[in-house]
Amino acid sequence: MAALAAVLAVALTALSGRYGYHRDELYFLAAGDHPAWGYVDQPPLTPLIARAATELFGNSVAGLRVPATLAFVASVVVVALVARELGGDRRTQVLAAGLAGVSAQPLAVGHLLSTAGFDLLAWLVICWLTLRLLRTGDGRWWLPIGLCVGVGLLNKYLVALLVLALLAAVLAVGPRRVLRSPWLPVGAAAALLVAAPNLWWQAEHDWPQLTVAEGIGTDDGAENRTLFLPQQLIYLSPLFVPVWVIGWLRLWHDPPLRWARATAVAYPVLCVLVLALGGKGYYVVPLLLVLLVAGCEPAVGWVRRHGRTWPVAAVVAINAAVTLPVLPRSALTVPLALNKEQGEQIGWPELADAAEEGWSTIPAPKRARAVVFTRNYGEAGALDRYGPARGLPRPYSGHMSYADWGPPPDSMDGPVLVVQQEDADGAERYFTDCRQVARVDNGDGAPDGEGAENDEVENEEQGAAVLLCSGTTKPWSRLWPSLRHYY
């Protein structure tokens, strides 16, 4: 296990700086510079980790991703502990950890600093502790479970769905005696105590995260539900599907594991909850990993009988190409069809270059009262990170928590430089006399003369317009509520 963990850590570290920051990472950096107990779209843990990472390891892509690498390696180790809890021997534990370590979704979130990566670790730890609770019947395990749930809530509220699924499963198939333990309310109190500062912040700000969640369900719910089932087949690897299906059957039917049947039931319960909410398919991946672990003991027997290891080698090659920056930027067309997050790691310095080009068109005497305004947090984060070196002022945006860090002072009544995606609804109605002065070209998918992109690799900002407007239609303080948007 130590050797496997070291190999995974070295591989992720070597690749961590190959492309660039992800859109969300730029946002986390900005949020970390505005420390708070909460943000409109997330609890505080990941932004604070981003702030700590840059302080400890330097203001670079590789430095930012050190905690992500550590969380990924820790997740793989916890998978081995889950295998041991289910009675797996050393070989089964290492196989389970290895399969988890090369699975697509864990690799994808392990490569980036994201809420999903820390969420994966928190869910796996909770599943492991829950298995100990179910196996031993010792109610004292509710306390560490509660503490882990509290920490998980400080990172992402989705952990509440896991708790609901596990409680419903235990109530349905047992062992129900653990629900009668006096330690259960103690664990619940511990979870609420740890999460209380963020819950208080959300209540004080009228629960903006519920507004964000509603936006996700409204805008993406139909697509998420349509893709949910096929995503379950590819999130680890299509070649791993037989393993986790056998794992589910083993948890359900195998008499020695009867005490763990609740984890088999929890997976479909969680699927129903996510589908009902219109959530994303990757939300259930941690429980899918538990099923994978349960199927590893039969998989070890299959390998012993047939001696074939090429399926795992094929998984490593395919999943690495889809989730990690191993290919040249110009060769990302196929991986982007499966994982658009690859493209979100390119093009941000080029966006800052386009903004610099637009800023240079503003006469020098007017720049002291000029404002740079972006339509989303990725654009604003890129200009926060790369703008100072290009002589750009602090950017403003009405997107997510950036809206809380504005508006510009009303005295900033000069020109407005607007950066927005090509297909964004026009911000021009809020500003006057707008004209395009630059366009974003990330270097891999240059827009043609009419503004449409060619078929080369690109991210969502490719072809974004940089507009120069003479001013605002109202003072910033009056205009700001109209510019704010959560999704």
Order of alpha helices (4+ residues) and beta strands (2+ residues): alpha-alpha-alpha-alpha-alpha-alpha-alpha-alpha-alpha-alpha-alpha-alpha-alpha-alpha-alpha-alpha-alpha-alpha-alpha-beta-alpha-beta-beta-beta-beta-beta-beta-alpha
